[in-house]
Amino acid sequence: NVGAAKELIKDGENGFVINDNEVKLTMERIMKMDLKRIRSYSKSKAKNYDWNILIPKLEEMYSNLI
């Protein structure tokens, strides 16, 4: 539960957001992970961070500031 984890990880879909003191819960979640589903979700999420998508969004955002 640090940094951009909450933006990039959908708890239970492509990983888990945990606190550092939740060792038992972390181990339980690791054992139940569906790696195929996580991989699929993560690939679709990663497409939103492609430069060809990000740059036009940033340009639009900056042009609206002027």
C-alpha positions as CSV (number, residue, x, y, z in Angstrom):
1,N,0.0,0.0,0.0
2,V,2.5,2.6,-1.2
3,G,3.0,5.0,-4.1
4,A,0.8,4.4,-7.1
5,A,-0.3,0.9,-6.0
6,K,-3.9,2.0,-5.6
7,E,-4.0,3.5,-9.1
8,L,-2.4,0.5,-10.8
9,I,-3.7,-2.4,-8.8
10,K,-7.4,-3.3,-8.6
11,D,-7.5,-5.3,-5.4
12,G,-8.4,-8.9,-6.2
13,E,-8.3,-8.4,-9.9
14,N,-4.7,-7.9,-10.9
15,G,-3.1,-8.1,-7.5
16,F,-3.6,-7.1,-3.9
17,V,-3.1,-3.9,-2.0
18,I,-1.8,-4.8,1.4
19,N,-0.2,-3.2,4.4
20,D,3.2,-4.3,5.5
21,N,1.9,-5.8,8.8
22,E,-0.5,-8.2,7.1
23,V,1.8,-11.2,6.7
24,K,-0.8,-13.9,7.1
25,L,-3.3,-12.2,4.9
26,T,-0.7,-11.7,2.3
27,M,0.3,-15.3,2.2
28,E,-3.4,-16.4,2.0
29,R,-3.9,-14.1,-1.0
30,I,-0.7,-15.3,-2.8
31,M,-1.9,-18.9,-2.5
32,K,-5.3,-18.0,-4.1
33,M,-3.9,-15.9,-7.0
34,D,-5.3,-16.7,-10.5
35,L,-2.3,-15.7,-12.6
36,K,-4.0,-16.0,-15.9
37,R,-6.8,-13.6,-14.9
38,I,-4.2,-11.2,-13.3
39,R,-2.1,-11.3,-16.5
40,S,-5.1,-10.5,-18.7
41,Y,-6.3,-7.7,-16.5
42,S,-2.8,-6.2,-16.2
43,K,-2.2,-6.2,-20.0
44,S,-5.5,-4.4,-20.6
45,K,-4.7,-1.9,-17.8
46,A,-1.2,-1.3,-19.2
47,K,-2.5,-0.2,-22.5
48,N,-3.7,3.0,-20.8
49,Y,-0.1,3.9,-20.0
50,D,1.2,3.7,-23.6
51,W,2.9,7.0,-24.8
52,N,0.6,7.1,-27.8
53,I,-2.3,7.5,-25.4
54,L,-0.7,9.5,-22.7
55,I,0.8,12.3,-24.8
56,P,-2.5,13.4,-26.4
57,K,-4.1,13.4,-23.0
58,L,-1.3,15.5,-21.6
59,E,-1.4,17.9,-24.6
60,E,-5.1,18.4,-24.1
61,M,-4.7,19.0,-20.4
62,Y,-2.0,21.6,-20.9
63,S,-3.9,23.4,-23.7
64,N,-6.9,23.7,-21.4
65,L,-4.6,25.5,-18.9
66,I,-3.9,28.3,-21.3
